[in-house]
Amino acid sequence: MFRRSLALLGLGLACAQSVHAATVSGTVSSEQGAPVALAQVSLSNLELGRTTPVSADAGGRSRLDGLLPGHYRFRARRLGFGTIEESGIELAEDSAFERSVTLKPLPKSLWIHELPASDWYAGARFSSPALSAQFAIQCLMCHQQGSSTTRIVRSEQDWHGIFDMMAEFGAVMTQQLYDEAPAVLNAAWDWNTRALDSFPDHPAVLDPAAAGGVIDEWEVGEQTSFLHDGVLGKDGRLYAVDWIGDKLYRLDPRTNETTAWEVPTGELREGGILGILAERGRRYTHHTPTVAPHSIQVAPDGKLWMTLSVGRGLASFDPVTEQFRTFDHPDRVKYPHTLRFDRDGNIWYTASMTNHVVRFDTATESFEVFDLPTRNWSQWLMARAMGAIVWAANTFKVKGQSVVADPEINPVPYGIDVAPDGRVWFSQFNNSRLGVITPATGAIEMIDTPFPAPRRFRIDSRGVLWVPSYHEGKFFRFDPATRDFREYALPTGRGDMVYALAIDARDDSIWLCGTNSDTLIHFDPRTETFSTYLLPSRVSFTRELEVDAQGSVWTTTSNLPYYQMEGGQGKVIRLGFR
């Protein structure tokens, strides 16, 4: 077992955080002397790889407390102004550092480059809503188009080459989208010809609520890491799985210590899904996922359980003994995805490639597989032939195809959650369906959603489902009692997307990740109001969310490929409040 510890300052300085911490304060003003409200001021500890930003209040004032002694980089920025950044700041114990800055306004033709990906994607005008949804579902499933490395004008041949490459990652599209997308994307991405008034003057991400939030951002893993999900352990530390590096990371937010373990692979063959993962892993990251840990949750006894998406089943990790165990599920089940625990401590998870939901009895260590209904015979055949397809692709090194007649041929079971009454709900991402399993009888019922691409959802204390529609900047409230869907639009605009959401157990309020807008969004169902918090790093493709007992929100960034993110490194993020 590989184990690496980065105890950069150790426990002694963790104790000093409250006793010998430094403070940085100041104001942000315009050239005319007016306060620049909501300017984001951040301090990055260069030794720890930890960034702490705050938003300036209405008077342009900002204050950062509790900073450990060390070397820092200072940054102040707000959309519409030039960024100020300087290094070489050294904070000593009990020091008070004052830094006030003046931001220079930029013409709109320049600051539009810094708009989030959602504002750019909103300008992509496909010929039909169906094609727009298909593009978002297939092409933006794993990343933003939020940087200069992605928003560039290309020839039709070059675009088709990219689409063919994305097929190696599972993306597929109809011939119509394959033919139409290059011209649509070129028109949306060409800032020289796109009308400036097509961009918002006052983006919704500038929310006064942001001034009440304090964000901590830790660099975790390597530059080649692909952090997928994270979860808070019962020890107060954040555990995150590295999908492409086959690792489990632990971050202690009190000591800033990061520890990594290799997830055991056993006798599993390198790669394993359609014979392409080994090749694409080496090509893009110089790593090869063998088991690819994906989803991670905490059991009632404090152990951590994770799905091994490329491997065959589950793995558990005991944070006390630091020991792993692996569990192989039936051969016909492929690509274990999202997992949740029921009230008896059993595991339920989706298998996205073979249209299954699986129950794992943690007491008997046995699996029960549920075959999910399909819409038509082609879906039925695809689900049952997947084992043979995987074998043939591994044997003959067959690659995926970018153009298919029906992108919904694989239903892709995705999110899953357990209701207070014990029933197990799941979503089918490609199929625009929700389903529910009654464990006592094994009965399965399917429900069509009035929107495409239901992704990772959650169930509140009353049994109500909150379901994101990934492609269109919306989420839905679904009441199983009335079978009614209620629609809500994100304040960040139609170009935004919600990968996942979480529920604050204290009041059943909703937290959503603005996956395409670099935001975290709070929704109060009682008042139906939103608060939006801007993340410190651009191109932050956020995934699973968790709300702790104090109301802080935790998530990870995992834009694929990693180099598109600002800083080129996966991060763990905590949003707390003053």
Secondary structure, DSSP 8 states (H G I E B T S, - for coil): --EEEE-SSHHHHHHHHHHS-EEEEEEEEETTS-B-TT-EEEEEETTTTEEEEEE--TTSEEEEEEE-SEEEEEEEE-TTB--EEEEEEEE-TT-EEE--EEE-B--HHHHGGGS-HHHHHTT---SSHHHHHHHHHHHSSS----STTTS----HHHHHHHHHHHHTTT--B-HHHHHHHHHHHHHHH-TTTS-GGGS-SS-TT--GGGGGEEEEEEE-S-TT--EEEEEE-TTS-EEEEETTTTEEEEEETTTTEEEEEE---TT--S--STTTHHHHHHHHHS---SS-EEEEEE-TTS-EEEEETTTTEEEEEETTTTEEEEEE--TT---EEEEEE-TTS-EEEEETTTTEEEEEETTTTEEEEEE---SSHHHHHHHHHHHHHHHHHHHHT----SB-S-GGGS--EEEEEE-TTS-EEEEETTTTEEEEEETTTTEEEEEE-SSS-B-S-EE-TTS-EEEEETTTTEEEEEETTTTEEEEEE-TT-TT--EEEEEEETTTTEEEEEETTTTEEEEEETTTTEEEEEE-SSSS--EEEEEE-TTS-EEEEE--SSGGGSTTSS-EEEEEEE-
